[in-house]
Amino acid sequence: MKKQNITLSLALAAVFSSSVAFAEAEVTGKIVHESAAFIESGLGIGAATTSTQTADSHGQDLFKMATHAKVFVDGDVSEDVTYHVELNAFKDLDSDTIGDYDSNESYTQRDLLREAYIDTETNGISIRAGKQQVVWGTADGMKLLDAINPTDYSEMAQNQMEDSRIPVWMLNTETDVAGGGNWQFIVSESKSSIFAGLGEASAKGSSHTNGNKGHAFTMKGADTITGTVNGFLNVAPALGTVATAFDAMAYSGGAYVTLSPFATATVDDFVSTSVQNTGFEGICTGSVSDASCLAAVAHDATVPVSGAAGANNQQVQNLIDAYGDDTKWDASNPNSMFEYLGSTTFKTFDSFVGMTSQYKVDHDSTPVLSSRYKNSTQDGLNYSFNVTHGNDTNPYVDMHWENDLGVKLHEIQSGTSMILGDSTSDTVTEVGGTSNTAAAGATRTANLVMTEKLNKITQIGGSFDTAIETATLGPVVLRGEALYQKNVMSPVVTRKDTSNIDMAHGFLTSSVKMLKGDRFKYVLGADITALTNMMVSFQFIQDRNLDYVDIGNKDATNWKYTADMATMHLTNNLHQAEENKEFYSFFLSKPFGASGEHRWNNIVMFEENGGLWNRLDAEYSIDDNTQATIELNKYWGDINTQFGQLAKSSNIQVGFKYSF
């Protein structure tokens, strides 16, 4: 790599201290460009704009044309103090390719000021202060012990770890101790990892666009939160419009009333023809209510017979898929919102009349404390122990109700119905609909508030690696990493409960909760060299949920389970997680060319239940400074796995690197 000397600019000096006289700097860098295109035709997870959209969305279109210009500046402040800065100018030439990720943005892999730190030593203690990253783990294709820096998952795990890892500001100290050991103590800034569909607030309203619609790597779990079609953030207000439509048609005792008196009639009753003559007369064709009629009320501007106003959702949100086809209604295997709410009464829907939703981002900023001890035995076994206490880099979402004035509401049981009210007062003040008569007056409306947070957890881990000689394979490196995590948030869904406080009865925030639990994760790996100079690596990975919930099933009176945060979705029965999730990986790396100046790598990861991901990449050196690159990422397998759900995002990338 060529090097050249320049005087450090005033802008760079401002990063540290204007009072320090910097010596000449050494500047190196590289320009990296990648253009990528989908290799599968079809509709990505978050790309749909209506629940009925099934046409191909992208064919083999580009999903990025991205250029990074990285500049590394190193130098001496004094005899005992050095500094390092990494600047990263970024631009995606096609701003429609990967959502809004088309230019520099702080605390992502597109951060302009990626690193900026000084190194010094005093009294046997090495100090690195500034914006940086700390690497403790060595696992292929995943992070386990690297718990301090968050990760940018905007392209899943396709990018190299040193690129997707997000540097944060920290004070990083190390000291050697007697016997050859080393202690490391770190105080670091708390920041969140980046996931498509999360991290962006949205004001109170009935329509939200913060779900990164069309992003190639939106996971089903994130789409269930903010997605245009399947996200609770957008489905909730759409439910409110349906409740408003039924509220306008509610008829009892010869007069129009609110939905509040309808304490026994449920969604299941309506779709099975038993409600037509008990309050909603004449709104359905043939005077018979069914799933198609419910779909018409939900999606059309007018109801089928009476001409009254329907909810007019136009099949945008995934409320009910039985539009004109009753055979699609299947409450035993739901794939749309109303199918989950079969036992919900119309009195419950009275609380939903006119409701809105809101997405808040409230990340705690308390610093993270970490330490590690590492050493080696006389037999060549390297080992380490580490502990971290602070915010989990993976965010979670808490849900609660407020009224339109911001007063917190609670889900209150009323027989088999749910009402939303301020239960902190002696007299409960409900939200709900208004009748068609002026005498009823107006009432408050509900607002479903979803708040993205970071939860404090404690992580205790360790690692080992050692080499053994074998007669047939030569040296074999055995390695392992383990991590115990306390108080990690996981989604727990109550589908049915004998108390009737469950999703089936419309208790939305009571039945979908993020709860604390402990997890134990570990990786066991083996590395060998074969065929002269080809590295071969195998890994077994397991993630054990030590507080896994699995009560009953769809045929039981109580049904409660831990859902899979990555794959749970309205379209897959809010997919249940595995108690012990397993992955296997196989990695190959080999140089080629007359002097080994080129290299290819291939990693394939197998996920329990049939998800697979294969990344094949190669780098071809044109000269000492220029390399051409190509990369193929293929996802396939069961659509309700972490990898299988991304099948339509399989892609091929070509690019170049120029170093200076």
C-alpha positions in Angstrom: 0.0 0.0 0.0 1.4 3.4 -1.0 1.9 6.0 1.8 2.2 9.7 1.7 2.7 12.4 4.4 0.5 15.4 4.9 -0.1 17.9 7.7 -3.1 17.0 9.8 -6.0 19.3 8.9 -7.7 21.6 11.4 -10.9 19.5 11.1 -9.0 16.4 12.3 -7.4 18.4 15.1 -10.9 19.3 16.3 -11.7 15.7 16.8 -9.2 15.6 19.7 -7.9 18.9 21.1 -7.1 22.1 19.5 -4.4 22.7 22.0 -2.3 19.7 20.9 0.4 20.2 18.3 0.1 17.3 15.9 3.1 15.9 14.0 2.9 15.0 10.4 0.4 12.3 9.6 0.6 9.1 7.6 -2.4 8.8 5.3 -3.6 5.6 3.6 -6.9 4.6 2.2 -9.0 2.6 -0.2 -12.0 3.2 -2.5 -14.5 0.3 -2.5 -17.4 0.1 -5.0 -20.0 -2.7 -5.0 -23.0 -3.1 -7.4 -25.5 -5.8 -6.5 -28.5 -7.3 -8.2 -31.2 -9.7 -7.1 -31.0 -13.1 -8.6 -34.5 -14.1 -7.6 -37.7 -12.7 -8.9 -40.4 -12.0 -6.3 -41.7 -9.8 -3.5 -39.5 -9.2 -0.5 -40.9 -9.3 3.0 -41.4 -5.6 3.5 -42.0 -4.7 -0.1 -45.7 -5.2 -0.4 -48.0 -2.2 -0.4 -51.3 -4.1 -0.1 -52.2 -7.5 1.4 -53.1 -8.8 -2.1 -49.9 -7.8 -3.9 -48.3 -11.0 -5.3 -46.8 -9.8 -8.6 -43.0 -9.9 -9.0 -41.5 -6.7 -7.4 -38.0 -6.6 -8.7 -37.1 -9.3 -11.2 -33.3 -9.0 -11.3 -33.1 -5.3 -10.4 -30.2 -3.7 -8.6 -30.4 -3.4 -4.9 -27.3 -1.2 -4.4 -24.6 0.8 -6.3 -22.6 1.8 -3.3 -19.2 3.4 -3.0 -17.1 3.8 0.1 -14.0 6.1 0.2 -12.1 5.2 3.3 -9.2 7.3 4.6 -6.9 6.2 7.4 -4.8 8.8 9.2 -2.1 7.8 11.7 0.5 9.7 13.4 2.2 10.8 16.7 0.9 13.5 19.0 4.1 13.1 21.1 6.7 10.6 21.9 4.2 8.6 24.0 0.9 9.4 22.3 -0.2 8.2 18.8 -3.5 8.6 17.1 -5.7 6.9 14.5 -8.6 8.2 12.5 -10.8 6.5 9.9 -13.0 8.6 7.7 -15.6 6.9 5.5 -17.4 8.8 2.8 -20.4 6.8 1.4 -22.8 7.2 -1.4 -25.3 4.8 -3.0 -25.7 6.0 -6.6 -29.2 4.6 -6.8 -31.1 6.0 -3.8 -34.0 3.6 -4.3 -32.0 0.4 -3.9 -31.8 -0.2 -0.2 -34.4 2.0 1.3 -33.2 5.2 2.8 -29.6 3.9 3.3 -28.1 6.0 0.5 -25.6 8.3 2.2 -23.6 8.9 5.4 -25.4 8.3 8.7 -23.9 8.4 12.2 -23.7 5.1 14.1 -24.1 2.9 11.1 -21.6 1.2 8.8 -21.9 4.4 6.7 -20.6 6.6 9.5 -18.5 9.5 8.2 -16.2 9.5 11.2 -15.8 5.8 11.7 -12.9 5.7 14.2 -10.9 8.4 16.0 -8.8 7.4 19.0 -5.5 8.0 20.7 -3.1 5.4 22.2 -0.8 6.0 25.1 0.7 4.1 28.0 1.3 5.1 31.7 2.5 3.0 34.6 2.2 -0.2 32.7 -1.4 0.5 31.6 -2.1 0.8 27.9 -4.9 3.3 27.2 -7.0 3.7 24.0 -9.5 6.5 24.2 -11.9 7.5 21.5 -14.2 6.0 18.9 -13.2 2.4 18.3 -14.2 -1.2 18.1 -13.3 -4.1 20.3 -13.1 -7.7 19.0 -13.2 -10.5 21.5 -14.7 -13.3 19.3 -13.4 -15.4 16.4 -16.5 -17.3 15.3 -17.2 -17.5 11.5 -20.2 -15.6 10.1 -21.6 -14.5 13.5 -21.0 -12.5 16.7 -21.0 -14.0 20.1 -18.4 -12.5 22.4 -18.3 -9.2 20.5 -20.9 -7.8 22.8 -19.6 -4.2 23.2 -20.0 -2.7 19.7 -23.4 -2.9 18.0 -23.7 -4.2 14.5 -25.3 -2.8 11.3 -27.5 -5.6 9.9 -28.8 -3.6 7.0 -27.3 -6.2 4.8 -27.7 -9.1 7.2 -24.3 -10.8 7.7 -23.1 -10.3 4.1 -20.5 -7.6 5.0 -17.2 -8.4 6.7 -17.4 -8.0 10.5 -14.9 -5.1 10.5 -17.3 -3.2 8.2 -20.6 -4.0 9.8 -19.4 -3.6 13.3 -20.3 0.0 14.6 -17.5 1.8 16.5 -18.5 3.7 19.6 -16.8 6.1 21.9 -15.0 4.3 24.8 -12.1 4.3 27.2 -10.3 1.0 26.7 -7.5 0.1 29.1 -5.2 -3.0 29.3 -2.5 -4.2 31.6 -0.3 -7.3 31.8 -0.1 -9.1 35.1 2.3 -11.7 36.6 2.1 -15.1 35.0 1.5 -13.7 31.5 -2.1 -12.8 31.9 -3.8 -9.7 30.6 -6.7 -7.6 32.1 -8.8 -5.3 29.9 -11.3 -2.8 31.3 -13.7 -0.8 29.1 -16.3 1.9 29.6 -18.2 2.4 26.4 -21.0 4.4 24.9 -24.4 2.6 24.6 -25.8 2.3 21.1 -28.2 0.1 19.3 -27.6 -2.3 16.4 -29.2 -1.4 13.1 -32.1 -3.5 11.8 -34.2 -2.6 8.7 -37.7 -1.5 9.9 -36.6 -0.4 13.4 -34.9 2.7 14.9 -37.1 5.4 13.4 -39.9 7.2 15.3 -43.3 7.9 13.8 -45.8 10.5 15.2 -49.3 9.5 16.4 -51.6 8.9 13.4 -53.2 6.2 11.3 -50.6 5.8 8.6 -46.8 5.2 9.1 -43.9 5.0 6.7 -41.0 4.2 9.0 -40.9 0.5 8.1 -38.2 0.8 5.4 -40.7 -0.4 2.8 -38.9 -2.3 0.0 -35.7 -2.9 2.0 -34.1 -6.1 0.8 -33.2 -7.3 4.4 -36.3 -6.5 6.4 -36.9 -9.5 8.7 -40.4 -10.8 9.4 -40.1 -9.9 13.1 -39.4 -6.2 12.2 -42.1 -6.3 9.5 -44.6 -7.4 12.2 -43.9 -4.2 14.1 -43.7 -1.4 11.5 -44.5 -3.1 8.2 -47.0 -1.3 5.9 -49.1 -4.4 5.4 -48.4 -6.7 8.4 -47.0 -4.4 11.0 -49.1 -3.8 14.2 -48.2 -0.2 13.9 -50.3 0.1 10.7 -52.8 -2.8 11.3 -54.0 -1.3 14.6 -55.4 2.0 13.1 -56.9 -0.1 10.3 -58.7 -2.2 12.9 -59.9 1.2 14.3 -61.5 2.1 11.0 -63.3 -1.2 10.9 -64.5 -0.7 14.5 -65.7 2.8 13.5 -67.7 1.3 10.5 -69.4 -1.3 12.7 -70.0 1.4 15.4 -72.0 3.4 12.8 -74.1 0.3 12.0 -74.7 -1.0 15.5 -78.5 -1.3 16.0 -80.3 -2.4 19.1 -83.8 -1.9 20.5 -84.9 0.0 17.4 -82.1 2.6 17.6 -78.5 3.0 16.6 -76.2 2.6 19.5 -72.5 2.3 20.2 -70.8 -1.1 20.1 -70.6 -1.2 23.9 -73.8 -3.3 24.4 -72.6 -6.1 22.2 -70.9 -8.0 25.0 -71.5 -11.6 23.6 -71.4 -11.3 19.8 -67.9 -12.2 18.6 -65.9 -12.2 15.4 -66.4 -15.9 15.1 -70.1 -15.4 15.5 -70.2 -12.9 12.7 -68.3 -15.0 10.2 -70.5 -18.1 11.0 -73.8 -16.3 10.2 -75.2 -15.9 13.7 -74.9 -12.1 14.2 -76.9 -10.9 11.1 -80.2 -10.6 13.0 -78.9 -9.4 16.3 -77.7 -5.9 15.6 -76.2 -5.6 12.1 -79.4 -6.4 10.1 -79.3 -6.0 6.4 -75.6 -5.2 5.8 -74.6 -8.5 4.2 -75.8 -10.1 1.0 -78.6 -12.6 1.6 -79.0 -11.4 5.1 -76.3 -13.8 6.1 -73.1 -12.7 7.7 -69.9 -14.5 6.8 -66.1 -14.0 6.4 -66.7 -12.3 3.0 -69.0 -9.8 4.5 -66.5 -9.0 7.3 -63.9 -8.5 4.6 -66.2 -6.2 2.6 -66.9 -4.1 5.7 -63.1 -3.9 6.4 -61.9 -3.1 2.9 -64.8 -1.5 0.9 -66.1 2.1 0.9 -69.6 0.8 1.4 -71.1 -2.3 3.0 -72.6 -4.9 0.6 -76.3 -4.2 1.0 -77.2 -1.2 3.1 -74.9 1.3 1.5 -73.5 2.4 4.9 -69.9 3.5 5.0 -67.4 0.7 5.2 -63.9 1.0 6.6 -62.5 1.5 3.1 -59.0 0.0 3.9 -58.8 -1.2 0.3 -57.0 -4.5 1.3 -53.9 -2.5 2.2 -53.3 -3.9 5.7 -53.6 -7.6 6.3 -56.8 -7.5 8.2 -58.7 -10.5 6.6 -57.9 -12.4 3.4 -61.3 -13.9 2.9 -62.4 -11.2 0.5 -65.1 -12.9 -1.7 -63.9 -16.3 -0.7 -65.1 -17.7 2.7 -62.8 -20.8 2.3 -59.8 -18.6 3.1 -61.1 -18.1 6.6 -59.1 -20.4 9.0 -59.0 -19.3 12.6 -57.2 -22.5 13.5 -54.2 -21.5 11.3 -54.4 -17.7 11.1 -52.6 -15.6 8.5 -54.5 -12.4 8.9 -55.4 -10.2 11.8 -59.1 -10.9 12.3 -58.4 -14.7 12.4 -56.4 -14.1 15.5 -59.3 -12.3 17.2 -62.0 -15.0 16.8 -63.4 -14.6 20.4 -63.2 -10.8 20.5 -66.6 -9.3 21.2 -68.0 -6.2 19.4 -68.0 -4.5 22.9 -64.2 -4.9 22.8 -64.1 -3.3 19.4 -65.9 -0.3 20.9 -62.6 0.6 22.5 -60.9 0.5 19.1 -63.2 3.0 17.4 -61.0 5.7 15.8 -57.8 4.5 17.4 -54.4 5.6 16.2 -50.9 4.3 16.8 -47.4 5.8 17.4 -43.8 4.6 17.3 -41.3 6.0 19.8 -37.5 5.4 20.1 -36.3 5.7 23.7 -32.8 4.3 23.9 -31.2 4.5 27.4 -27.7 6.0 27.1 -26.1 4.6 30.4 -22.5 3.6 29.6 -21.6 -0.1 29.3 -19.0 -1.6 31.6 -16.9 -4.5 30.4 -13.8 -6.5 31.4 -11.8 -9.4 30.1 -9.0 -11.6 31.4 -6.9 -13.7 29.0 -4.0 -16.0 29.4 -2.3 -19.1 28.0 -1.2 -22.4 29.7 2.2 -23.9 29.2 0.6 -26.6 27.0 -0.5 -23.9 24.5 -4.2 -23.5 25.5 -5.3 -19.9 25.1 -8.3 -18.9 27.1 -10.3 -15.9 28.2 -13.1 -14.8 30.5 -15.2 -11.7 30.0 -18.1 -9.9 31.6 -20.3 -7.0 30.3 -23.0 -5.1 32.0 -25.1 -2.6 30.2 -27.7 -2.2 27.5 -28.3 -5.0 25.1 -27.3 -3.8 21.6 -30.4 -5.5 20.2 -33.6 -3.3 20.8 -37.0 -4.6 21.9 -40.4 -3.0 21.6 -42.8 -2.4 24.4 -46.5 -1.7 23.8 -49.0 0.2 25.8 -52.2 2.2 25.4 -52.8 5.9 25.8 -55.8 8.0 25.0 -55.7 10.9 22.6 -54.5 13.2 25.4 -51.6 11.0 26.3 -53.1 9.5 29.5 -52.0 5.9 29.9 -54.7 3.4 29.6 -55.1 -0.2 30.7 -56.7 -3.3 29.3 -59.6 -4.0 31.7 -61.6 -7.2 31.7 -65.3 -6.8 31.5 -66.9 -10.3 31.3 -65.5 -11.8 28.2 -64.8 -8.4 26.7 -61.9 -5.9 27.0 -62.4 -2.2 27.6 -59.6 0.4 27.6 -59.7 2.8 30.6 -57.9 4.8 33.1 -58.0 2.2 35.9 -56.0 4.5 38.3 -59.1 6.5 39.1 -62.1 5.4 41.2 -64.3 5.8 38.1 -62.9 4.2 35.0 -63.0 6.6 32.1 -63.3 4.5 28.9 -62.4 5.2 25.4 -64.7 4.1 22.6 -67.2 4.9 19.9 -70.0 7.4 19.6 -73.5 6.6 18.6 -75.3 8.1 15.6 -77.4 10.2 18.0 -76.0 13.5 19.2 -77.2 12.9 22.7 -74.5 10.3 23.3 -71.7 12.9 23.0 -68.1 12.3 22.1 -65.6 10.0 23.9 -61.8 9.8 24.0 -60.0 7.6 21.4 -57.2 5.1 22.0 -53.6 5.3 20.8 -51.4 2.2 20.6 -47.9 3.3 21.6 -45.0 1.2 20.6 -41.7 2.2 22.2 -38.3 0.9 21.1 -36.0 0.4 24.0 -32.7 -1.1 25.1 -32.7 -3.4 28.1 -29.9 -3.7 30.6 -28.4 -7.2 30.6 -25.4 -8.9 32.1 -23.2 -11.1 29.9 -20.6 -13.6 31.1 -18.5 -15.4 28.6 -15.3 -17.1 27.7 -13.3 -18.7 25.0 -10.5 -21.2 24.3 -8.4 -22.4 21.4 -5.6 -24.9 21.2 -3.8 -26.8 18.4 -3.3 -30.5 18.4 -1.2 -32.6 16.0 -2.9 -35.5 14.2 -1.4 -38.1 11.9 -3.8 -37.7 9.1 -5.0 -34.1 9.2 -1.9 -32.4 10.5 -2.4 -29.5 13.0 -6.1 -29.1 14.1 -7.2 -26.0 15.9 -10.0 -26.6 18.3 -11.8 -23.5 19.6 -14.9 -22.6 21.4 -16.8 -19.6 22.8 -19.7 -19.5 25.3 -21.9 -16.7 26.6 -24.5 -16.6 29.4 -26.9 -13.7 29.1 -29.2 -12.6 31.9 -32.4 -10.6 31.4 -32.5 -10.8 27.6 -35.9 -9.7 26.2 -37.9 -12.2 24.2 -41.5 -12.0 22.8 -44.1 -14.2 24.7 -47.5 -14.6 23.1 -50.7 -15.6 24.9 -53.0 -16.9 22.3 -55.6 -18.5 24.6 -56.1 -18.4 28.4 -58.8 -19.7 30.7 -59.0 -16.2 32.1 -59.9 -14.9 28.6 -57.1 -12.3 28.9 -55.5 -13.4 25.6 -55.1 -12.5 22.0 -58.3 -14.4 20.9 -60.3 -12.0 23.1 -58.6 -8.8 21.8 -56.2 -8.1 24.7 -53.4 -7.0 22.4 -50.9 -5.5 24.8 -51.5 -8.2 27.5 -51.1 -11.0 25.0 -47.9 -9.9 23.2 -45.3 -9.0 25.7 -41.5 -8.7 25.8 -40.3 -10.6 28.9 -36.9 -11.0 30.5 -35.2 -14.3 30.4 -31.8 -15.9 30.5 -30.0 -17.5 27.5 -26.9 -19.6 27.0 -25.1 -19.6 23.6 -22.0 -21.4 22.5 -19.9 -22.2 19.5 -17.6 -25.1 19.0 -15.2 -25.0 16.0 -12.4 -26.9 14.3 -9.9 -25.5 11.8 -7.5 -27.5 9.6 -5.4 -26.9 6.5 -6.1 -29.2 3.6 -4.9 -29.5 0.0 -1.6 -27.6 0.8 -3.0 -24.2 1.7 -6.8 -24.4 1.9 -8.3 -23.5 5.3 -11.3 -25.6 6.3 -13.4 -24.7 9.3 -16.5 -26.3 10.8 -18.7 -24.9 13.5 -21.6 -26.0 15.7 -23.7 -23.2 17.2 -26.5 -23.5 19.7 -28.7 -20.8 21.3 -30.5 -22.1 24.4 -33.4 -20.2 25.9 -33.3 -21.0 29.6 -36.7 -19.4 30.3 -38.5 -20.8 27.3 -42.3 -20.7 27.5 -44.3 -23.5 25.9 -47.8 -24.1 27.3 -50.5 -25.9 25.4 -51.3 -25.7 21.7 -54.1 -24.4 19.5 -56.5 -27.1 20.7 -55.9 -26.5 24.4 -57.7 -24.0 26.6 -54.3 -22.4 27.5 -51.9 -21.6 24.8 -48.8 -19.5 25.5 -45.3 -19.6 23.9 -42.1 -17.8 23.2 -42.2 -16.5 19.7 -39.3 -16.3 17.3 -38.2 -12.6 17.2 -36.7 -13.0 13.7 -39.5 -14.8 12.0 -42.8 -14.2 13.9 -45.4 -12.7 11.5 -49.1 -12.4 10.9 -48.8 -14.7 7.9 -47.2 -17.6 9.8 -49.3 -18.0 13.0 -46.9 -15.7 15.0 -44.2 -18.4 14.6 -43.1 -20.1 17.8 -39.4 -20.1 18.6 -37.2 -23.2 19.2 -36.1 -23.7 22.8 -32.6 -24.7 21.6 -31.8 -23.2 18.2 -29.0 -24.9 16.3 -26.8 -23.7 13.4 -23.9 -25.4 11.5 -21.4 -23.7 9.4 -18.7 -24.9 6.9 -16.1 -22.4 5.8 -13.4 -22.8 3.0 -10.7 -20.3 2.1 -8.0 -20.8 -0.5 -5.5 -18.5 -2.3 -5.0 -19.0 -6.0 -2.8 -17.7 -8.7 0.9 -18.1 -9.5 2.0 -16.6 -6.1 -1.3 -16.9 -4.3 -2.2 -13.3 -4.9 -5.9 -14.0 -5.4 -8.3 -15.7 -3.0 -11.7 -17.3 -2.8 -13.9 -18.0 0.3 -17.1 -19.9 0.8 -19.2 -20.1 3.9 -22.5 -22.1 4.1 -24.7 -21.9 7.2 -27.4 -24.5 7.9 -30.1 -23.4 10.3 -32.4 -25.8 12.2 -35.7 -26.3 10.5 -34.2 -25.9 7.0 -32.9 -22.4 6.5 -29.6 -22.0 4.5 -27.3 -19.3 3.5 -24.3 -19.6 1.2 -21.8 -16.8 0.5 -19.1 -17.3 -2.1 -16.7 -14.5 -2.7 -13.5 -14.0 -4.6 -10.9 -11.3 -4.9 -8.7 -11.0 -8.0 -5.6 -8.8 -7.7 -5.2 -6.7 -10.9 -2.1 -5.1 -9.5 -0.6 -4.2 -6.1 -3.3 -1.5 -5.5 -6.3 -2.8 -7.4 -8.5 -5.8 -6.8 -11.7 -6.9 -8.6 -14.3 -8.6 -6.4 -17.3 -10.8 -6.9 -19.7 -12.2 -4.3 -22.8 -14.5 -4.5 -25.2 -14.6 -1.6 -27.9 -17.3 -1.8 -30.7 -17.8 0.8 -33.1 -20.7 0.6 -35.1 -23.2 2.6 -38.1 -23.0 4.9 -39.7 -19.5 4.6 -40.2 -19.3 8.4 -36.5 -19.6 9.2 -34.0 -16.7 9.6 -32.3 -17.5 6.3 -35.2 -19.0 4.3 -37.4 -15.9 4.7 -34.8 -14.0 2.7 -34.9 -16.2 -0.5 -36.1 -13.3 -2.6 -33.1 -11.2 -1.4 -30.5 -13.6 -2.9 -28.0 -11.4 -4.8 -24.8 -11.2 -6.7 -22.3 -8.4 -6.2 -19.4 -7.2 -8.3 -17.0 -4.5 -7.4 -13.4 -3.2 -7.1 -11.0 -2.0 -4.4 -8.3 0.6 -5.0 -5.8 1.2 -2.2 -3.6 4.2 -1.9 
